[in-house]
Amino acid sequence: MPGVYMSNFPGNVLRPTPPNNNWVISLPVPSTSTFPMFDPDSDSGKFVKGIVLKRDQLLGKRVLASTPYMTGDEILATFKKVFPVAGKNASYHVLTSEEFKNNLINYAKMPEFAAQELLENFQLFEEFGYYGGAKLDDSLAILEDKLTTWEDFLKKAPATKDLE
């Protein structure tokens, strides 16, 4: 069960915002909400390898594919650390439900039903927690290879490739 794709952040959730083009995370949940960050391009195979090697002990169990949970504050702090110039005035902005949906409909050209579904998905983060708040320890224990960290991902993300 994959976590939140890291690739959804730079350039989408975390992006330069007019009028001054400061980088902003804009989501309909508080910055204290936790996100299980996952790089599917680099880390899917690492979880598959762990599952194959530990098949017998994992039959009938869920594997939660994610790095340890990060809060929105930690996600932003890492961006500021990796890109101190671009991150100097970076911030986290909590959108109202209406603002979030309108952004998806008007700028991302998402149909209303899809915007509503994405909004409800984010609301679950705060109310119940991604994965229902389950601990990640057992899933992380099956790994033999190091996962991509959010910091490592930021350094290679297309949306941040030209930042200092």
N, C-alpha and C positions, 0 to 999 in steps of 0.2 A: 504494500500500500504506500505509494509515493507521497512524500510531503509536498510542501509548497515549492514549486519550481523557482530556483534562484533566478532563472532567466526572465521571470515575470517582473522582477524588481527594476534593474537598471533600464531606463528609457521608458518605462511604463508607470509603475507604482512610485519609483524614485526617479525623478527627472527635473531638468531645469524648468522653472516656471516663470512666466512673465509677471511683472514688467521688468524685473532686474535679473531674471534667469538664475536665481538661487535654486539650488537643488532642494527638492521637497518630497517627502513621502506623504502621500495623500490617501488616507484610508478611512472607512467608516467605523473604525474601532480605536480604542485608546492605544497610546504608545507602549503601554504595559502588557498588551496582548502578546501571547507567545505564538511563534511560528516555527514549525519543523521545516528547516531549510534543506532542499535537496537539489543536486545537480544531476539531472537524468542522463546527460551526455557522458559524464565522467564516472558516475557512481552506480548506475543501474547494474552493470556487470559485476560490481563488487558485492552487491546484495545477492544476485543470482548465484555467484560462486559460493557465497556463504550458505545459501539455501541448499544447493546441490551437495556440498560437502557435509552438511548436517541434516540431510533429508529425513532420516528416521526420527530425530528428536523434534523436528518441526512439522511433521504431518499433522494437519488439523489446527495449526496455530497461525496467527497473523504475524507477518513480518512488516514492521513499520520502517520504511526506507526514509531515513532522515539523519541529518546531523543533530546534535543536541538542540533542544528548543532555544530560540532567541526571541527576545522582546523587540518590539519596534524600536525602542530606545537603543538597544544593543546593535541592531542592524544599522541604524543611523550613525552611531558612534564609530562603528567599524569603517563606514564610508568616510567619515571625517578623518579617521586615522590614516587610511590608505591614500586619500586625496585631500590633504590639508588645505590647499588653495581653493579648490572647488567646494570643499566641505565647510569652509570657514563660516558661511552663513546658512548652511543646510539646516533644515528643520523638519519636524513632523507635524502634519496638519490633520486634525480629525475632521472629516467631512460628515455632514448630516446625511441621513439615508437618501434624502431627495437630491442633494448635491452629487453624491456618488452615482446614483442612477442617471441623473441628467448628464454627467460627464461621459458615462458609458454610452448613452444613447446619442448624444450630440457630437461627441468628439471621436469615440471609438466606433461609431455607427453600428452599435449593438442593438438588436431588437429589444423591445421593452421587457418581454418575458425573460430573456437571457440576462438582462441587467438586474432584474428582480431576483433571479436565481443566484447570481453572483453576490448580490447584496446579502441575501440570506445566508450564503456560505460564510461570508465574513462575520456576520452576526453570530454564527455558531462558534467562531474562534473565541469570542468574549464570553458567551453564555456557558458553553460546554467544553471548549477546548478542542483543537484539532485532534483527531483520534480519540475523542471523548476524554482527553486529558491523560491518556495512558502513558505510563513510563516507557522510555525508549531503551532501557538497559538491556533487556533480553535480545532485542533486535540488533543493537550495536555489538553485542557480545559474539555474534556469529561471524563477524567480519575479520578477514585476515589482512585486508588492505586499508590504508588510510583514506578517509573520505575527503572530498574537496571542501575546504572551509569557505565560509562566506567571504573572508578576506581574499583567499586565493581566487575565488570566482570573480570578484570585483576587478582584479588585476587583468583578467582575460576577457571580460565582457565587452562585446562590440560597442555598447552605449558609453562605455567609460574609457575606451582605448586611447583617446586623445587627451585625457586629463593628466595633470601632473601628480 
